[in-house]
Amino acid sequence: MGTVFIDGESVEFDGEAPGTCRAVCELIENFIAGQGRVISSVAVDGSELPIESALEAGSFASIAFTTSSPQEQLLAMCKTWSADCEERARDADATATLVLRSGFQDGQAKVVAFLEKLRPLIEGLGILQNFGSETESVWASRFEEVFGTSIAAVDRVVDAVESRDCVALSDRLSDTLATSWRAVREELLGVVIPALDEGGET
């Protein structure tokens, strides 16, 4: 019989313990769901695996689960998003320079590629905005304003692409878009993350 751990604590089962990774994963997932937690990582015989791979791993000598609350997961994502905001702002500055050097045809392709890289960040921060609104968090209104400004900056870049104006496109990338996304980063680091880190949405 394999050994099962949750957050470093050995699990004692009433009756016979599950004999396969799939069975124990499903059992633990249901158990911690009742506590408002989710599986954040799983290690089978000392090797960390994606949950999908762990389900197919068969028998085990030991399986260790790390769990987190939805709020803890959101906090971790916010830290990732804050770093992504700065990275995309730097990308915007670099793309602005390339647009002026390369001309519209090459510059347009670079801007389209940049906007595609920005899409996952926009989607993630949209989730955060909805969370803030639904929980009536104190940071929600200000974050919605700052995030809205960054989305408007993206729209202005798209308008400049459609007008085929290289100078306006470069300016909007470096002056408007990069600046607005750095403001989002500051809002995350200065307000949202500290609020979540204290353990309360509000």
N, C-alpha and C positions, 0 to 999 in steps of 0.2 A: 504493500500500500504506500502510495506516494505521500509526501508531506506538503501541506498547503499553508501558505502564509498570506495574510492581508495586512498591508502596511507594516510589515516586520513582525507581526504577531502570529504565532502558530494557531491554526484553526482546529478545534476539536469537533468532530461530527457525532451526532446522535445516530448510532447504527453504523452501517458500512459506508465508508467514504467512496465517492465516485472514483472509477478506475481509469477514466480517459480524460484527456484535456478538455474535450468538448463538453463532457458532462459536468466537470468541475467549473468550467468557465460559465456555463449557463446557470448553474446553481449559485455561484458567487455573484453573478450579475444581478440575479433576482433578489438575492439577500441584501446587497448594498443599495439597490434601488429603493428598498423600503426605508433606508436611512437618508435618502436624498443624495446619494453619491453615485458616481460612475467609475468604471475601470479606466484609468489613464495609461497604465502600462502593465505588461505581463511578462514574466521571465520563466521559461521552462528549462529546468536543469541548468540554471545559471545563465542562459542565453536569452536576452530580451528579444521578443518577437512581436510583430504586429498581431493584433487580436485575431485577424483572419487566419494567420499562419498557426497561431496557438491552437485554434479550434481543430486544426487538422493534424496536430502533432502526435496523437495517439496516447500511449502510456507515458508516465513520467515518474521520475524519482522525487522531484520537488517542483512546485509551481508557486510563484510569488506574484501577488497582485499589488499594485499601487493604485490607490483610489483618490478621487478628488471630488469636490463639490462643483456644481455648475459655475458658481461664482469664482472658485479657484481657477477653473479652466478659462473663464473670461478674463481674469487677471493676467494669466499667462499669455493669452492671445493679445491683450492690450500692449504688453511689453514687446511682443513681436511686431505689432502694428506700428508702434512708435518708432522702432528701428526702420521699418519699411518706409515710413513717411520721410525720414531723412534721406534714405537711399533713393527714393523716387524724386525728391527735391534735387538731389545731386544729378540724377539722370536728366531732369528738366534743364538744369543749367548747362550740362554737356550737350544736350540736344539743341538748345538754343544757339550755341556756338557753331555746331555742325550745320544747322540750317543756313546760316549766313555764308559759311564757307562752301557748301555743296550746291547751293541753288535750290529752287523749289522742287524739282523732280526728285532728286535724291533726298532732299530734306523731308518731303512729304512721307516717303517710305519710313524714314527714321522716326517721325512723329507718330505714325500709325503703330509702329512697333512699340514705342514708348507708352502709348495709350493702352495697348493690350496688356503691358506689364502692370499698369496702374489698376486694371479692372478688378483683380482679386482683393486688393486693398480697399477699394470702394465698396465692394460687396461685404467685406468683413466689418468695416466701420458702419455700414448700414445696419448690420445686425446689432452692433453696439448702440447705435442711436435708438433703434426700436426697443432694446432692453431698457435703456434709460427712460424712455417715455412711458413704457408699460409699468415700470416700478416707481415712477414719479421721483427719480433720483434728483438730488439737488444740483448735480452737474449737467442734467439732461438738456436744459434750455440753452445754456451757453455752448455746450458741445454741438447741439443742433445748428446753432448760428455759425460756429467756426467751420463745421463740416460742410454746411450749405455754401459758404463762401468758397471752399475748395472745389466743390462740384461746379459752381458758377465759373470758376477759373478754367476748369476743363472745357466747359461749353465755349468759353471765349477762344480757347486754343482751336477747337473744332471750327468755329466761325472763321478764324484766320486761315486755316487750311483751305476752307471752301472758297475764300476770297483770293487765294493764291498770293498772299502778301507776305513775303519772306521777312521783312523788317518787323511787321506787326506780330507775326508768328513767333519770331525770336524774342521779342519784348514780352509777349504774353507768357511764354514758357519760363523765362528767367525772372521777370519782375512780378508777374501775377500768380502763376501756378506754383512756382517753387516757394515763393513767400507764403502762400496760403497753406501749403502742405506742411511747411515748417511750423506754422501756427497750430495746425492740428496736432503735430507732435508735442508742442509745448503744452497744449491743453490736456493731452493724455498723460504726460509726465507730471505736470504740475497739479492737476485736479482729479482726473478720473482714476488713475492708478492709485494715488494715495487713498481715495475714498474706498475703492474696492479692497485695498490692502488692509484697511482698518476693520474689514469684515462686515460692512454695511453698504447696501446699494444707495442708501440715502444718507 
